[in-house]
Amino acid sequence: MERVYQSILYVEDSAVGICFPDFPGCISSGDNLENALKNGREALELHIEGMLEDKEDIPLSSNASLILDYMKENPGGMLALVTVEIPEGRSKRVDITIPEFLLAKVDRKAREEHSNRSKLIARSLASYIS
């Protein structure tokens, strides 16, 4: 499942640093903006893998006002969005009640996407929650 996180880029004389306010300690850099974003994405993916191995919860992306507050406390940065793939982890079977007409729509959409009901519902919920 993909998630988008805000990052802050700091341009120095010969490098560009990147940090992720939602993941304290997750930082990286590059010799230009493109490399900093690429290296930042890799650092964030590794950070998340470590959190999953340690059975830690992966935070949802903070809302914009919290990121702006962070930038006020740490001035000089530029906001950038970074998309990462979050490993799905273990699934758990649940019993839900849903209106028949809505379930029919879910099933049609899942077929269109060559997916299945569970994946579509999980992806939709993740998008809604974040």
N, C-alpha and C positions, 0 to 999 in steps of 0.2 A: 504494500500500500504506500502511495506517495504522500508525503507531507511537505508543506512549505514552511520554512522558518526564516525569521528575520536575522540578518547578520549586520554587523557594523564593520565597515572598512575604514582603516586609518592609513592615509598616504604619508609615507616618510620620504626622506631623500632618495633612497635607493631600493625601497621595498614597500609593499602594501601589506599591512596586517589585517587579519580578519578575526572577529570573535562572535560568539553566539550567546546573547544574554540569557536565553533559556537553558543553556548548558554551561554553567560556570566552569572555567578551566579549559574549555574547548576552544583552542586558538590555532591559527596557522598563518602563513604568509606566502607571498609570491613576489616576483620581480616586477609584475605589472598587475592591473586589475583582473585580467582574464586568468592569469595563473593563481592569483590569490583566491578567486572564487572556486577554481577547480580544486586547489589544495584544501580550501576550507570545506568543500563538499566531502572530500575524502576523509578529512579529520572528523567531521561530524558523523559520517557513516561509521567510522571506527569507534568513536565515542559511544554511539548508540549500541553497536554490537557489544561493547563492554558492559554497558548498562543492562542489556538483555541477559548476558551471561551471569551477571550478579543479581538477576531477578529484580531489578529496579524498574519502576514505572517510567515510561517515556513521556515527558511532558508534552502537552499540546502547545502550539505556538501562542505566545503571549499576544494580547491585543495591542493595537498600535499605540495607545496612550502609555502603556507600561514601557514600551520600547522607546518612546519619546522621552519619558522620564529618565531612562537609562542614559540616553544620549545627552540630556542636560547635565547629568552627573559626570559624564565622560565626554566632554566636548571635542569637536574636531573630526568626528566620524561621518561617514555617509551610510545611509541605509541601503541594504541590498537583500533581495530574497533568494534563498537557496532551497532547491527541491531535492529531497533525499528519499530513497526507497526504504521504508521501514519493514523489516522482516515480520511476517504475520504472526509468527510464534504458534503456540498451541491453540487449537480451537476447542470450544466447549459447546456441547449441544444444549439448547434451551428450548423451552416450549413457549410460544407466543400466540396471542389471539390477534387476528388481523381481518378486516372485512374482506369478503370474497372478491368484490370488484377490484380492490387494491391488490390482492394477491395475484389476480389474473393479469393486472398491469405489470407487476413485478416479473411474473413468469414470461410475459411477452418481451419485455425489455431484456431480460437475461438471455433469451433465445437470440434476439437481435445481436447481442454482444458476444455470442458464443460462450456464455458463462453459465452460472447457475443461480438459483434463488438465494442461497446462503451468501455467496460472494457479493452479489448485488446489494443485498440488505446490509452486509457488513461495511462495504465501501460507502454506501449512502449514509449510514450512521456515522462513520468516521468523518466524512466530509461535513455533515451537519454539526457534529459536536465541535470540530475544530473551527 
